Amino acid sequence: MFTVPIHWFSDGSVRAEVHIAVVVVAVVVGIQSLLLPRDADRRMATVTRTIVPRLEATGDLRGAQAKLNDAAARQIAGQLTEDATISAPANCVGCHRE
């Protein structure tokens, strides 16, 4: 365990150095507390811009897979009619449309 010698604070030059170190640390922490939220907001916007479209695409893919599974099950059961069609969503990129 580290203990601070008491005579450091009786010496004026050491006391001033300790106070200067504390002030410098306080200024650095203060500056970081002002800059980091802005940086965090920018990073969150970047993550949102890249992740949200992927999550939406995953949801579209799962919905399409559910429709395909349902159509396959109905076809096996003999319930698929001629007018029941499976179509890709309008915003699907790279999907083949009939």
Secondary structure, 3 states (H helix, E strand, C coil): CCCCCCHHHHCHHHHHHHHHHHHHHHHHHHHHHHHHHHHHHHHHHHHHHHHHHHHHHHHHHHHHHHHHHHHHHHHHCCCCCCCCCCCCCCCCCCCCCC
